[in-house]
């Protein structure tokens, strides 16, 4: 997001944090209601254009939102959405994207309250790896001809009882309503949101063999010192990495594997 939308999203995040800091607010229910509003505005294009029309007074848009959803969702959700439509948005779609992010964040907050946020982070990463390695599964989950209910049932058979309830909810929403995103991009966004709940960055670490606890602690400490933020490690094992490790933080790759060093040496000789 750019310009006005970026500022509006930042303000909405602050309001969500203020709401979920209160133990009287059920973060899981808040997530469900925000997801429902997201689906409504994603479907009703004309409505979201009215709610983001810069020519309309913010208070008038807030009153319209309250009339439309006030009887369908709880007070915290109504207040949050009303505040969002009072803000200025660069594009009408940005409002829907922001609502979707807040719904996911609320679910992650619920997991954090239960002490399960680390589990959810790891499960999202593992599910992404499973999808990447199974072309048939990916095809089934992204098949445009398949109904949302069929995809939900497939995910229920895969994740039900095996993954945390928050993981299942997040993945199911993403698969049932991808909203133009690839499955991989959606899972990556969820992983980043999970990391941000603890003000952490995510490092994808690939090694030839599993790292020991001591190695993980040493690597996590070194990366935290390098980036100035606490680091969550998503660990993957790839036998083709002949030695050392490969670390990816965002778009940056820290390459320390023997295989890549050999390739680099070969390129230099060829040059």
C-alpha positions as CSV (number, residue, x, y, z in Angstrom):
1,X,0.0,0.0,0.0
2,X,1.1,3.6,-0.6
3,X,0.3,7.0,0.6
4,X,-3.0,7.4,2.4
5,X,-3.7,3.7,2.5
6,X,-0.5,3.0,4.3
7,X,-1.3,5.6,7.0
8,X,-4.8,4.3,7.3
9,X,-3.6,0.7,7.8
10,X,-1.1,1.8,10.4
11,X,-3.9,3.5,12.4
12,X,-6.1,0.4,12.0
13,X,-3.3,-1.8,13.3
14,X,-3.0,0.4,16.4
15,X,-6.7,0.3,17.1
16,X,-6.7,-3.5,16.7
17,X,-3.8,-3.8,19.1
18,X,-5.6,-1.6,21.6
19,X,-8.7,-3.8,21.3
20,X,-6.9,-7.2,21.6
21,X,-4.8,-5.9,24.6
22,X,-8.1,-6.1,26.5
23,X,-8.8,-9.5,27.9
24,X,-12.5,-8.8,27.6
25,X,-12.3,-8.9,23.8
26,X,-12.4,-12.4,22.2
27,X,-9.7,-12.2,19.6
28,X,-11.0,-15.3,17.8
29,X,-14.5,-14.0,17.5
30,X,-13.1,-10.7,16.3
31,X,-11.2,-12.5,13.6
32,X,-14.3,-14.3,12.4
33,X,-16.3,-11.1,12.2
34,X,-13.5,-9.2,10.4
35,X,-13.3,-12.0,7.9
36,X,-17.0,-11.8,7.3
37,X,-16.8,-8.1,6.7
38,X,-13.8,-8.7,4.4
39,X,-15.9,-11.2,2.3
40,X,-18.8,-8.8,2.2
41,X,-16.8,-5.8,0.9
42,X,-14.8,-8.1,-1.5
43,X,-18.1,-9.2,-3.0
44,X,-19.9,-5.9,-3.0
45,X,-17.7,-3.6,-5.1
46,X,-20.1,-0.7,-5.2
47,X,-20.4,-0.7,-1.4
48,X,-16.7,-0.6,-0.8
49,X,-16.4,2.3,-3.3
50,X,-18.9,4.2,-1.3
51,X,-17.1,3.5,2.0
52,X,-13.8,4.7,0.5
53,X,-15.1,7.6,-1.5
54,X,-12.9,10.6,-0.5
55,X,-15.7,13.0,-1.5
56,X,-17.9,11.7,1.3
57,X,-17.6,12.9,4.9
58,X,-15.9,10.3,7.1
59,X,-18.6,10.4,9.7
60,X,-21.3,9.7,7.1
61,X,-19.3,6.7,5.9
62,X,-18.9,5.5,9.5
63,X,-22.7,5.8,10.1
64,X,-23.4,3.8,6.9
65,X,-21.0,1.0,8.0
66,X,-22.7,0.9,11.5
67,X,-26.1,0.6,9.9
68,X,-25.0,-2.2,7.6
69,X,-23.0,-4.4,10.0
70,X,-24.0,-3.2,13.5
71,X,-26.6,-5.9,13.9
72,X,-24.4,-8.6,12.4
73,X,-21.2,-8.3,14.3
74,X,-20.2,-7.2,17.8
75,X,-19.4,-3.7,19.1
76,X,-15.6,-4.0,18.9
77,X,-15.8,-5.1,15.2
78,X,-18.2,-2.3,14.4
79,X,-16.1,0.3,16.1
80,X,-12.9,-0.9,14.3
81,X,-14.6,-0.9,10.8
82,X,-16.2,2.4,11.4
83,X,-12.8,3.9,12.3
84,X,-11.3,2.4,9.1
85,X,-13.9,3.9,6.8
86,X,-13.4,7.3,8.4
87,X,-9.8,7.1,7.2
88,X,-8.7,8.0,3.6
89,X,-7.8,5.1,1.3
90,X,-5.8,5.4,-1.9
91,X,-7.8,2.6,-3.5
92,X,-11.1,0.9,-2.5
93,X,-9.4,-2.5,-2.6
94,X,-6.9,-1.4,0.0
95,X,-9.7,-1.3,2.6
96,X,-10.5,-5.0,1.9
97,X,-6.8,-6.0,2.0
98,X,-6.5,-4.2,5.4
99,X,-9.5,-5.9,6.8
100,X,-8.2,-9.3,5.8
101,X,-4.9,-8.6,7.4
102,X,-6.6,-7.5,10.6
103,X,-8.7,-10.7,10.6
104,X,-5.5,-12.8,10.3
105,X,-3.7,-10.8,13.0
106,X,-6.6,-11.2,15.4
107,X,-6.5,-15.0,14.9
108,X,-2.7,-15.0,15.5
109,X,-3.3,-12.9,18.6
110,X,-5.7,-15.5,19.9
111,X,-3.0,-18.2,19.3
112,X,-0.5,-16.0,21.1
113,X,-2.8,-15.7,24.2
114,X,-3.0,-19.5,24.3
115,X,0.8,-19.8,24.1
116,X,0.6,-21.5,20.7
117,X,2.0,-18.8,18.3
118,X,5.3,-20.6,17.8
119,X,3.4,-23.8,16.9
120,X,1.3,-21.9,14.4
121,X,4.3,-20.3,12.8
122,X,6.0,-23.6,12.4
123,X,2.9,-25.3,11.0
124,X,2.3,-22.6,8.4
125,X,5.9,-23.0,7.2
126,X,5.6,-26.8,7.1
127,X,2.4,-26.7,5.3
128,X,4.0,-24.4,2.7
129,X,6.8,-26.9,2.2
130,X,4.3,-29.8,1.8
131,X,2.3,-27.9,-0.8
132,X,5.5,-26.9,-2.7
133,X,6.6,-30.6,-2.8
134,X,3.2,-32.0,-3.8
135,X,2.0,-30.8,-7.2
136,X,-1.3,-32.8,-6.9
137,X,-2.2,-31.3,-3.6
138,X,-1.4,-27.8,-4.8
139,X,-3.5,-28.3,-7.9
140,X,-6.4,-29.4,-5.8
141,X,-6.2,-26.5,-3.4
142,X,-5.9,-23.9,-6.2
143,X,-8.4,-25.5,-8.7
144,X,-10.7,-22.7,-9.7
145,X,-13.4,-25.2,-10.8
146,X,-13.5,-26.7,-7.3
147,X,-16.0,-25.3,-4.8
148,X,-14.9,-23.5,-1.6
149,X,-16.7,-26.2,0.4
150,X,-14.8,-29.0,-1.3
151,X,-11.5,-27.2,-0.5
152,X,-12.5,-26.8,3.1
153,X,-13.3,-30.4,3.4
154,X,-9.9,-31.4,1.9
155,X,-8.1,-29.2,4.4
156,X,-10.2,-30.6,7.2
157,X,-9.0,-34.1,6.3
158,X,-5.4,-32.9,6.1
159,X,-5.2,-30.6,9.1
160,X,-8.1,-31.5,11.4
161,X,-6.7,-32.8,14.6
162,X,-3.1,-32.6,13.3
163,X,-2.6,-28.8,13.4
164,X,-3.5,-26.0,15.7
165,X,-7.0,-24.7,15.2
166,X,-5.6,-21.3,14.3
167,X,-3.4,-22.8,11.6
168,X,-6.4,-24.6,10.1
169,X,-8.6,-21.4,10.2
170,X,-5.9,-19.3,8.6
171,X,-5.1,-21.8,5.8
172,X,-8.8,-22.5,5.2
173,X,-9.6,-18.8,4.7
174,X,-6.6,-18.4,2.4
175,X,-7.5,-21.4,0.2
176,X,-11.3,-20.7,0.2
177,X,-10.8,-17.0,-0.7
178,X,-7.4,-16.4,-2.2
179,X,-8.5,-13.0,-3.6
180,X,-6.0,-13.1,-6.5
181,X,-3.0,-14.3,-4.5
182,X,-1.0,-17.4,-5.1
183,X,-1.1,-20.0,-2.4
184,X,2.6,-19.5,-1.8
185,X,2.3,-15.7,-1.5
186,X,-0.6,-16.0,0.9
187,X,1.3,-18.5,3.2
188,X,4.3,-16.2,3.2
189,X,2.2,-13.3,4.2
190,X,0.7,-15.3,7.1
191,X,4.2,-16.3,8.3
192,X,5.3,-12.7,8.3
193,X,2.3,-11.6,10.2
194,X,2.9,-14.4,12.8
195,X,6.5,-13.2,13.2
196,X,5.5,-9.6,13.6
197,X,3.3,-10.6,16.6
198,X,6.6,-10.9,18.5
199,X,8.4,-8.1,16.6
200,X,10.5,-10.8,14.9
201,X,11.8,-11.4,11.5
202,X,11.6,-14.8,9.8
203,X,14.7,-16.6,8.5
204,X,14.3,-19.6,6.3
205,X,17.3,-21.8,7.1
206,X,18.1,-24.8,4.8
207,X,20.8,-27.3,5.9
208,X,21.9,-30.7,4.8
209,X,21.2,-32.2,8.2
210,X,19.0,-31.0,11.1
211,X,20.7,-28.4,13.3
212,X,21.3,-29.1,17.0
213,X,19.7,-26.9,19.6
214,X,23.0,-25.2,20.3
215,X,23.5,-24.5,16.5
216,X,20.0,-23.0,16.3
217,X,20.6,-20.8,19.3
218,X,24.0,-19.6,18.0
219,X,22.5,-18.9,14.5
220,X,19.5,-17.1,15.9
221,X,21.7,-14.9,18.1
222,X,24.0,-14.1,15.2
223,X,21.1,-13.1,12.9
224,X,19.4,-11.1,15.6
225,X,22.7,-9.2,16.1
226,X,23.0,-8.7,12.3
227,X,19.4,-7.4,11.7
228,X,18.8,-5.8,15.1
229,X,15.6,-7.7,15.7
230,X,14.6,-11.0,17.3
231,X,14.7,-13.7,14.6
232,X,12.3,-16.7,14.2
233,X,14.0,-19.6,12.4
234,X,12.0,-21.7,9.9
235,X,14.1,-24.8,9.5
236,X,14.2,-27.0,6.5
237,X,16.5,-29.9,5.5
238,X,17.8,-30.5,2.0
239,X,20.3,-33.2,1.4
240,X,21.5,-31.4,-1.7
241,X,23.1,-28.8,0.5
242,X,26.5,-30.4,0.8
243,X,27.5,-28.5,3.9
244,X,27.0,-25.4,5.8
245,X,23.7,-23.6,5.6
246,X,21.6,-21.3,3.4
247,X,19.7,-18.5,5.1
248,X,17.0,-16.3,3.5
249,X,15.6,-13.3,5.3
250,X,13.0,-11.6,3.1
251,X,14.6,-11.1,-0.3
252,X,18.1,-11.3,1.1
253,X,20.0,-14.6,0.9
254,X,23.0,-15.4,3.0
255,X,24.7,-18.2,1.3
256,X,27.1,-20.4,3.2
257,X,26.7,-23.9,1.6
258,X,29.5,-25.8,0.0
259,X,27.4,-26.6,-3.0
260,X,26.9,-22.9,-3.7
261,X,30.5,-22.1,-3.1
262,X,31.4,-24.8,-5.7
263,X,28.9,-23.2,-8.2
264,X,30.4,-19.8,-7.5
265,X,33.9,-21.0,-8.1
266,X,32.8,-22.7,-11.3
267,X,31.2,-19.4,-12.6
268,X,34.4,-17.6,-11.8
269,X,36.5,-20.1,-13.7
270,X,34.1,-20.0,-16.6
271,X,34.3,-16.2,-16.7
